[in-house]
Amino acid sequence: MGVRKNQRDLTATERRNFVNAVLALKRNGRYDEFVRTHNSFILSDSDNGVRVGHRSPSFLPWHRQFLLDFERALQAIDPSVNLPYWNWTVDRDTTSSIWGADFMGGNGRSSDGRVTTGPFAFSGGNWTVNVRTDSRNYLRRALGANGQPLPTAAQLQSVLAITTYDAAPWNSTSATGFRNNVEGWRGPNLHNKVHVWVGGDMTAGTSPNDPVFWLHHCHIDKIWSDWQAAHPSSSYLPTGGTANVIDLNDTMAPWNTVRPADMLDHKAWYTYA
């Protein structure tokens, strides 16, 4: 069982091992498969139709399995590696350690958003964006350029205080419920706001092209874990018979063997430091 740490608590060796495993996954072609999978579900998930990975109650269990698959792929390369998380309520600016040249690399340049520092800069020759929405084949960021700040600790606490997991109509318009406030269509707009703050590749369905995607979603998963611990009597909803939605015991594509019920307890696979 692994332990997922705050990225700021990683040792220099842990940071290097994580980066090297990600680069190796990119070289063997497996990384781009994750990008394709995420993009296909962004495109297919709809408020008024079938929705699995986004705009739906299964947003959290779907991404928990997605993260677990990615973590296992990294561990097949280096068994010492666990996913770190980025607590954006603390590391909130463009000079935070997460953007160091030894880790995620820095902001994109103002002219075209191209990231020029760190291991994922195009100029290093190790990170060509292959699954893309246009002709640009380099990693792009525009940290904070939209003028909207990252979510605050107070906003996060307000979401953790919500007692119901989700609510009808079980999509991006659900006015109440923990899931939609975390995903970012209502309330403090946690998950979506971070994607927009990073900018560049993080604003598209191909957002895993930016490796910070995994650290952001690892924090989202930790937030769900914290909510579960705070509200042990409040579980996944809906439980059954809901059109176009993954109920508690329905299976989730693309796995078709994994149910939200299977993803409620992560402690058999990993814990959070």
N, C-alpha and C positions, 0 to 999 in steps of 0.2 A: 504494500500500500504506500503510495507516494504522499508527499506533503507539498501543497502549493503555497508558495510564499508571495508576499508583497514584493514587487520587483526591486524596490529600494533596499530590501534586506538580502538580496542575493550577493554572494561573494563574487569576486572577480572571476574565479574559476567557473562558478555556476552560470554567470552571464555568458562567458565564452562558450561553454558547452551547449547552452541553449541556442545561441546564434549559429554555432557550427552545425548543430543538428538540423536547424531550419534550412541552412544553406545546402546541406546534403540532401534533404527532402526535395528541395527545388531542383537540384541537379538530376535526381533520378526520375523526375517527372511527376512524382506523387503529389507534390504541393499544388500544382495546377489543377489536379483533380478536385481538391477541396474548393478551389476558387470556382470551378465549373458547377459543382454541386450547389454551393451557396447561391450563385447567380441564378441557377435554374429555378430555385424555390422562391427567390425574390420576384422573379418574373411571373410565376404561376400563382402565388398566393394572392387572394383577392378578398375584399370585404364582402362581396356578394356571391362568392363561389367557394370552392374547396380551398382551404387555407391550412397549412401544416407548420411551416417554419416561422411565419411572421403573421402579424395581425390576428393572432389567435391564442387560445389558452395554451397550445402546445409550443409556443415560442420558447418557453424556458426548458421543458424537457427535451425538445428537439435540439436546441443548442447545447444542452448538457451532453447528449450523445455525440454530437458533432465535435465538441471539444475533446471528449474522451477518445474518439477515433484519431484525432490529430495528435493528442498526447501519446497514444500508443504507437503511432507511426514514428514519432520522434524517438521514443524509447526503443524501437527496433533498431535504431541507429546508435543511440547512446542510452543505456538503461538508467543512467544517473539523472536524466533530464525529467523535470516536471514543469508543467505550465506555471508561469508566474502570473500575478494579476497586477493591474494598474489601478490604484486607488486615486481616481481623478478628483476626489474631494480634498486630497492632500497635495498631490503633485499636479499643480494646476497651471503651470506656465511653460513657456517655450524653453526655459533654461533648466527645467527639472531633469533629474538624472536619467529618466527614461529616454530622453532625446540625446544622450551622450553618443559620441563617435564609436564607443565600444559596444553599443547596444542597439537601439532602434535607429540611430542617426537623427539628424536634425530636421529643421523646417525645409520646405521647398523654396527655391529662389523666386523672387517676385515676378520675374518675366514669364515663366512658364510652369511654376510649381515644382520643377524637378528637384528631387532630393539629391544633394551633392556630397553629403558626408555619411559616414557609417558603412556598415557591411552590406546594406541594401541599396546603396547608390548605384545607378546605372553605370557610372564610369569605372566602378570596380570590376565589372565584367561578370558578376555573380548573380545579378538580379534583373533579368529581362522580363518585363510584363508581357506575357503571352496571351492570357485570357483577358481581353480588353474590349471596351465599348467604342474606341476610336483608334486612330493610327499611332497614338503615343505609346511607346514601349518602355517607358521609364516610370519609376515610382514617383508619385506626386503628393505633396502636402501643402496646406495653407493654414497653419496652426493659428486659430483664433481670428482669422481674417474676416469672418462674417460678423464679428462684433458681439456675438452671443457668448457669455461666459460658460465655463463648465459647471455642471451641477454642484451645489454646495453640500456640506455635511448636514445642514439643517434640512435641506430639501430631501436628502436621502433618508433622514430620520422620519420625516413626515410620511414617506412612502412605506417604510418599514412598520409604521404604526397602523397601516390599513389591515383590517382583520379578515377580509374576504378575498379569496384567491382571484376570482374573475366574476364577470357578470354578463348577462345577455345585453346586446346581441352577439357577444363573443367575438368582436372584431375591433377595429381601430376606433370605433365610435363608442365603445363601452365607457359610460361616464364614471363608473366606479370600479373597484377591484385592483388588487395589487399588480397583477400581470400587466394591464394596460398602462398603469402609471410607471412601471419599470420600463416597459418597451418604449414608451415615449410618445404615445399619441394623446395622452391626457396628463393633467397635473404637471409636475416639475419637469417632465420630458427627459428622463434620465438617459436611457440607451441612445435614442435618436440624436439627442443634443450632442453627445460625445462624438458620434460619427461626423456630424456637421462641423464641430469645432476643429477636428483634425483636418477635414477638408480633403481635396484631391481624390485619391482612389477610394478613400473611406466613405465617400458620398454615393457610391454606385453599388449595384448588386454584386460586383466583383470586388467588394471591399476587403476580402482576405488577401488580395494582392499586397496590402500593407500589413506586415507582420504584427503591427500594433493591434490589429483586429483581435488576435487571440488573447492578448493581455486585457483588452477592454471587455471581451466577452467572458473571460475568466472572472473578472470582477463582478459582472452581472450575475454569473452563476453563484459567486460567493454571497451576493446580496440575497439571492433566492434561498441559499442555505441559511443565512442569518434570519430571514423571515420565517423559514420553517421552524427553526429553533425557538423563535419568539412566539409563534402561534401553533403549537403542536396539535391543537384540535381543529385547525383550519387546513383542509387539504385541497387537492386539485379538483377543479370544476371546469366543465360539467362532467357528470358521471355516466350519462348514457342517453342515447336516442336523439342526438343533436345533429341536424343536417349540416353538412359541409365543414364540420368541426371534428377534431380528434378528441373523442371522449376518453375518460380515464383508462379504459381497457381496449381501446382501438389501437391498431398498429400504425406506426408512423413511417411513411416513405422518407428516404429511399431504402430503409432497412427492412421494413415489412415484417419484422419479428419483434420489434421493440415498441413497447407501449409506454405512455406517460407513467403508468403504475410502476413500471420497472425502473424508472429514473428518479423516483422520489427520494431515495436514500443513496447518497453517493459514497458513504463511508467505507464500503467494501473495496472501493477503487482508490480513493484519495480523501484527504482531509485538508483543511485550511489552517495555516499557521496563524 
